[in-house]
Amino acid sequence: MAREIVLDTETTGFDPKTGDRLIEVGCIEIQDLLPTGRTFHRFVNPERLIPPDAIRVHGITDDKVKDAPKFAEIADDLIEFIGDAQMIAHNAAFDRNFIDHEYKLCGRPITGEARWIDTLKLAQTRFPGMPNSLDALCKRYKVSLVERTLHGALIDARLLAEVYLELRGGKERVLDLSSGPVGRGPGGALETAAYGQRPRPLALRSTPEEQAAHVAFLAKALKDRSLWEAYGLPAQEDAA
């Protein structure tokens, strides 16, 4: 079964190379595209002042994070929560740059681009030339924004988890009963496992007379009875 982490961050600005730092990280664990209920959320002391323009976006002030842990203090907890799962983010390069920058500062290994899936790129492929911000996708997929007055890492991760489900095929794919559970094989490729037999077979509820009438109907009404024979109904044989 595929375990993935939907991740969002809030920061002091746009570029860690110019001194901007991470101030909030939120993660949602999903299994086969659906949230499991496990989350990771931390505010982080950026060890610098937060510019007014950034505060207007996410509402996180210096006072709110002055007593928060520094990133080095939460790094191991974040690494443990993510594990070896792939990470999902909207405009993933932004979040990856900040996460990897913070990992470098505290001597942890970086995540690397290969582990990230960018929902912005997925959306641009599906809806070329259309607005593909997270807000626009939420409105397109009718994902409620009622709880979101400002940007927030955990709130945005929750919204993105719903959008990601839709971008990957929507609720119809998750509810597809025609195949077995999906998992990853040794090479990382998705594989479909076959459902096993019932441990307790269901008892027949039809009478012998009803079964005989059904076989007679199939023999008379259908030219190709191979589908029904696959389910153990000897239509061809009885018809002869």
Buried (B, 14 or more C-beta within 10 A) or exposed (E): EEBBBBBBBBBBBEEBEEEBBBBBBBBBBBBBBEBEEEBBBBBBBBEEEBEEEBBEEBEBBBEBBEEBBBBBEBBEEBEEBBEEBBBBBBBBEBBBBBBBBBBEBEEBEBBEEEBBBBBBBBBEEEBEEEEBEBBBBBEBBEBEEEEBEEBBBBBBBBBBBBBBBBBBEEEEEEEEEEEEEBEEEEEEEEEEEEEEEEEEEEEEEEEEEEEEEBBEEBBEEBEEBEEBBEEEBBBBEEEE
